[in-house]
Amino acid sequence: MKKEEIREIINDFCNEKDLSKSAFAKMCGVSDGTLSFIENGQWEKVSDEMAQKIKSFIDRKTGGDIYQSTDFVSIFKACDAARKFHLMIGVLADTGVGKTTAVRTYARQKNVFYVSFCKSVKANLFFTDLLRELGVSFEGPLNAKINRVAEELNKKDHPLLIIDEAGKITHPIMLYLQELRDKTSSNCGIILAGMPYFKANLQKFADRQKEGYAEFLRRINLWHKCLGLKPDEVTEICRINGVTDKDKIKEFRTLKRFGDLMNGIYLYKVMNGGL
């Protein structure tokens, strides 16, 4: 890719997400000066590494062509409902089903913000990452960061916050998210996407009267569970990926998880010289 193409890619992304260039810079982790060099065609001041960093960031946000399975479409509908009615919805799916692909694809839309939770991340850094996703550079104590996130979300028209890997959310961050939910419930939808154990653990700790769990569980308006690939969807994905062996397709049709299917297709092609 030529550096000159970066300017067009940035412009397309910012137009699609209705972002200012300054907000894009904060989300991407580059300086306003770097974007100014790109905007003005001062390519000698933009390193190959910086150009690749920007392209990689946009690629992660936009993805490529995606097969729209029944689960993919149902997750989109859950996201639509959360946005329209300002709901907090839990989306449950086993690993490899395609949950992350679906929510990250939905997050291409304007006023939709995606973060993925990592258990090692402390609350302060989590809300810093969330502010960065909102295109805001802000330093201050944790309480101020939570308030600033709420303020930014409440400014927007039907915003949606998507938190992926929600089953890994720690107890302290769960309490802070409850606070954020209470501050934004009249304007913002929230999607909590995680493994099936996410709901089970919330219920277990709520039953044990552990602080905040019953209250957090009560704030989740709806649970949506993904069912996995249907046999006809498996057949279609095989066709798209050039697998025509009827016996192999029959074997694959028992698979429910997209990740398992794509791994099986890849190995089949490796063994049969299809790569």
C-alpha positions in Angstrom: 0.0 0.0 0.0 1.2 3.5 -0.9 1.4 6.1 1.8 -0.8 8.4 -0.3 -3.7 5.9 0.1 -3.7 6.4 3.8 -5.3 9.8 3.5 -8.3 8.4 1.6 -8.6 5.5 4.0 -8.6 7.9 7.0 -11.2 10.3 5.3 -13.5 7.4 4.5 -13.3 6.0 8.1 -13.9 9.4 9.7 -16.9 10.1 7.4 -18.4 6.7 8.1 -18.0 7.2 11.9 -18.7 11.0 11.8 -15.3 11.6 13.6 -13.2 14.6 13.7 -9.5 14.1 12.7 -8.5 15.0 16.3 -10.9 12.3 17.7 -9.5 9.8 15.2 -5.9 10.6 16.2 -6.8 9.9 19.9 -8.6 6.6 19.0 -5.7 5.5 16.8 -3.0 6.6 19.2 -1.2 9.0 16.9 -0.5 12.7 17.1 -2.5 15.5 15.5 0.7 16.5 13.9 1.1 13.2 12.1 -2.5 13.5 10.7 -1.6 17.0 9.6 1.4 15.7 7.7 -0.8 13.1 6.0 -3.5 15.7 5.2 -1.0 18.0 3.6 0.9 15.3 1.7 4.1 15.7 3.7 4.9 12.0 3.2 8.6 12.4 4.0 7.5 13.1 7.6 5.3 10.0 7.9 7.3 6.8 8.5 6.3 3.5 7.0 5.7 2.1 10.5 3.3 5.0 11.3 1.4 4.5 8.1 1.1 0.8 8.8 -0.1 1.5 12.3 -2.9 3.6 11.1 -3.9 1.1 8.4 -3.8 -1.8 10.9 -6.1 0.2 13.3 -8.6 0.9 10.5 -8.5 -2.7 9.3 -9.3 -4.0 12.8 -12.2 -1.6 12.9 -13.7 -2.4 9.5 -12.8 -6.0 8.7 -13.6 -7.6 5.4 -16.4 -9.6 3.8 -18.3 -11.5 6.5 -20.7 -14.4 6.2 -24.0 -13.4 7.8 -25.1 -16.4 9.7 -28.4 -16.6 11.7 -26.4 -15.8 14.8 -24.7 -12.8 13.1 -28.1 -11.3 12.1 -29.6 -12.0 15.5 -26.7 -10.2 17.3 -27.3 -7.2 15.0 -30.9 -7.2 15.9 -30.0 -7.3 19.6 -27.6 -4.3 19.1 -30.4 -2.4 17.2 -32.8 -3.0 20.1 -30.2 -1.9 22.7 -29.6 1.3 20.8 -33.3 2.1 20.1 -34.7 1.4 23.5 -31.5 2.2 25.6 -31.4 -1.4 26.9 -28.5 -3.3 28.5 -28.4 -6.7 26.8 -26.2 -9.7 27.5 -25.1 -11.6 24.4 -24.0 -15.1 25.2 -22.1 -17.3 22.8 -19.6 -20.1 23.1 -16.0 -19.5 21.8 -15.7 -19.7 18.1 -19.3 -19.0 17.3 -18.6 -15.6 15.8 -19.8 -13.2 18.5 -16.8 -11.0 18.4 -16.9 -10.7 14.6 -20.5 -9.7 14.8 -20.2 -7.0 17.5 -17.0 -5.6 16.0 -18.8 -5.4 12.6 -21.7 -3.6 14.2 -19.3 -1.2 15.8 -18.4 0.3 12.4 -21.6 2.4 12.7 -21.7 6.0 13.9 -22.0 6.4 17.7 -21.2 2.8 18.4 -18.2 2.2 20.6 -16.4 -1.1 21.1 -14.0 -2.2 23.9 -12.8 -5.7 24.7 -12.2 -6.5 28.4 -8.9 -8.1 29.5 -8.9 -9.4 33.1 -5.4 -8.0 33.8 -6.6 -4.4 33.1 -7.4 -2.3 36.1 -10.4 0.0 36.3 -8.4 3.2 35.6 -6.9 1.9 32.4 -10.2 0.3 31.3 -11.9 3.7 31.4 -8.9 5.4 29.8 -9.3 2.9 26.9 -13.0 3.6 26.8 -12.3 7.4 26.6 -9.9 6.7 23.8 -12.5 4.8 21.9 -14.8 7.8 22.4 -12.0 10.0 20.9 -11.4 11.8 24.1 -8.0 12.5 25.8 -8.6 13.0 29.5 -6.5 12.6 32.6 -7.9 12.5 36.1 -9.1 10.3 39.0 -11.2 7.2 38.2 -14.5 8.9 39.3 -13.8 11.8 37.0 -13.1 9.4 34.1 -16.4 7.6 34.7 -18.3 10.9 34.8 -16.5 12.0 31.6 -17.5 8.7 29.8 -21.1 9.2 30.9 -21.0 12.8 29.8 -19.7 11.9 26.3 -22.2 9.1 25.8 -25.1 11.3 26.9 -24.1 13.9 24.3 -24.6 11.5 21.4 -27.7 10.4 19.5 -28.6 6.8 20.4 -25.1 5.7 21.3 -24.3 2.0 21.9 -21.4 0.8 24.1 -20.3 -2.7 23.3 -18.1 -4.5 25.9 -16.7 -7.8 24.6 -15.3 -10.6 26.8 -17.7 -9.4 29.5 -17.4 -12.8 31.3 -13.9 -11.7 32.4 -15.1 -8.5 34.0 -13.7 -8.2 37.5 -15.9 -7.4 40.6 -14.6 -3.8 41.0 -15.1 -3.0 37.3 -18.6 -4.5 37.4 -19.5 -2.0 40.2 -18.1 0.9 38.2 -20.1 -0.3 35.1 -23.2 -0.3 37.2 -22.5 3.3 38.1 -21.9 4.1 34.4 -25.1 2.4 33.5 -27.1 4.4 36.0 -25.7 7.7 34.6 -26.5 6.8 31.0 -29.6 4.6 31.1 -31.9 7.2 29.6 -29.8 7.7 26.5 -27.3 4.9 25.9 -27.6 1.2 25.1 -25.1 -1.4 26.3 -24.2 -4.8 24.9 -22.3 -7.1 27.2 -20.9 -10.0 25.0 -19.4 -13.0 26.7 -19.3 -16.8 27.2 -22.4 -18.6 28.6 -20.6 -18.7 32.0 -20.9 -14.9 32.2 -24.6 -15.1 33.1 -24.1 -18.2 35.3 -21.4 -16.5 37.3 -23.5 -13.4 37.8 -26.4 -15.5 39.1 -24.1 -17.6 41.3 -22.6 -14.6 43.1 -26.0 -12.9 43.3 -27.4 -15.9 45.0 -24.5 -15.7 47.5 -25.4 -12.1 48.2 -22.0 -10.8 47.0 -21.9 -7.0 46.8 -23.4 -5.6 43.6 -24.1 -8.8 41.7 -27.9 -8.9 42.2 -28.1 -5.2 41.4 -26.0 -5.6 38.2 -27.9 -8.6 37.1 -31.2 -6.8 37.6 -30.0 -4.0 35.2 -29.5 -6.4 32.3 -32.9 -6.1 30.5 -32.5 -9.0 28.2 -30.3 -12.1 27.5 -29.6 -13.2 23.9 -28.1 -16.7 23.4 -26.4 -17.7 20.1 -27.2 -21.2 18.9 -24.3 -21.9 16.5 -24.2 -22.7 12.8 -27.1 -24.5 11.1 -26.2 -27.4 8.8 -27.3 -25.5 5.7 -25.1 -22.6 6.8 -22.1 -25.0 7.0 -22.8 -26.2 3.5 -22.9 -22.6 2.2 -19.7 -21.6 4.0 -18.0 -24.7 2.5 -19.2 -23.7 -1.0 -17.9 -20.2 -0.5 -14.5 -21.5 0.5 -14.2 -23.9 -2.4 -14.9 -27.2 -0.6 -17.0 -29.5 -2.8 -16.3 -32.9 -1.4 -19.7 -34.2 -0.3 -18.4 -36.6 2.3 -16.3 -33.8 3.9 -19.2 -31.4 3.8 -21.4 -34.0 5.5 -18.7 -34.4 8.2 -18.5 -30.6 8.7 -22.3 -30.2 8.9 -22.1 -31.4 12.5 -20.1 -28.4 13.5 -21.7 -25.6 15.4 -18.8 -23.2 15.8 -17.6 -21.0 13.0 -14.0 -21.2 14.3 -14.1 -25.0 14.2 -15.5 -25.0 10.7 -12.9 -22.6 9.3 -10.1 -24.5 11.0 -11.4 -27.7 9.5 -11.7 -26.1 6.0 -8.1 -24.8 6.3 -6.7 -28.2 7.3 -8.7 -29.9 4.6 -7.1 -27.6 2.0 -3.6 -28.1 3.4 -4.0 -31.9 3.2 -5.4 -31.7 -0.3 -3.1 -29.1 -1.9 -5.8 -26.4 -2.0 -3.5 -23.7 -0.6 
